[in-house]
Amino acid sequence: MKKLSLPVILALSLISLSTTRALAAFTIKINPGATLATNNSALAAFNRAANQWASKITDNVTITVNADLGTFSNNNIIGSTSNRELFSDYNSLRNLLVNKHPTDKLLGALPTSAQFSAILPQGVTLSGNLSTSKANLKALGLTSLDTQFGESDGSITFNKAFSFDYDNSNGVSANTIDFETVAAHEIGHLLGFTSSVDDIDSGETSVIPSFMDLYRFSGNNAPTTLAGFSSVTRDLRAGSDAVTATVDKLFTINNVAVNQVRMSTGVSKGDGRQASHWKDDQFTGINIGIMDPSLSFGLRTNVNPNDLIAMRLLGYTLAAPPVTAPEPAAGVLVALGITCAFLIRQKKR
Ligand SMILES: [Zn+2]
C-alpha cells in the first residue's frame, strides 16, 4: 500500500482538536465516477452502507469517498479500496490516538515508541513510524488534511464483472452479490481497518505498522492486563495466527467480554486472505463481522459489534457501546459459506 508522509509541520500541529462538538455528525460522502453516477439504485445502496457506519459514529467530520464500477484483472475480487494512508513518527500518532479519549484506559496503555516491539520476519525492521488512514486521522482531530492531501479519503472500485443486487430490502437474489455489503466492507478499510502485515507479506522490509497492528498479537500470547497491553510484543508476521486483542473489557456482547478475535494472515505466506481482515468464516465457521475477507453470492452481512469495536480501537467515537446482539444473518452466512465454498469470492481490500 502506498503511504504518504504527514509533513513534519503537520506532526507538530497534531493537536488541533475541535472541542465543541454539540452537533456532531459523522458524514460519509460519495463522489461517484461516471458509471456509478448514472446508477441511482447503486448510489442508494452505497449510501445505506455508509449509513451503517455513520449512524454509529459521532465524530464531526466528513469523509469523502471516490467510488465507481471498474474492470479487474482478477475476477475473484468483488471490490477494492485504495486508502489515503498517512504516516508520521510513532509517538506523534500514538499520542493523537491516546489523547482522543483521555479517560480510556486501554488507549492510555498503548505502548510508547520505547515500549513498542513486534515479532517480524528475518530482514524486516520497524521504520519508527506509525500509519493509519486519512479518514481515521480526521476523526482524531486533524483539521487540515483535505488542504494538505486533497479532499478524497480514498477510492473504492466495484468489479463490474459481477451481477450486483442493489436492493437487498427483499433479500439478495441468487447468483448476485449484495452491493451494500461490499460497499460497507470497503468503507471499513477506508476508515482504517488495515494491517501492515500485508505490506510485509508482499516483501516490504521497512515496516510502518498501522493503528490496527497496535492490537495484533500472537494468538497464544495475547495480553491479559493493561500492563501487558503496553509491553507484550505485537506479532506482524504473515502466516502467524494472530488475534486482535483488547484487555479492558470495555466492550461486551451479550455480556461476554470480547477479548480477542482472529485475523487473516496474508495472501502469500498466510491463509490466502489479506491480513487486513478478520479471519475468514470459511475456515472457522465463525463470522466475526463485515470485515470478513470473502462473500458468497446471494448473501448480506452488516456492520456488527466487532466491526464497531475495531473502530473504537482506532479512536472513533461511537454513539453507543457496541452491545447489540449478533445479527441472525451471520449464522446463515456461516452455514452457506461452508457448504458453498465454490461460490466464495475473495475480496481485495
Ligand atoms: Zn477487504
Boltz pocket constraint, residues with backbone or C-beta under 6 A from the ligand:
constraints:
  - pocket:
      binder: B
      contacts: [[A, 185], [A, 186], [A, 189], [A, 276], [A, 277], [A, 291], [A, 292], [A, 293], [A, 347], [A, 348], [A, 349]]
      max_distance: 6.0
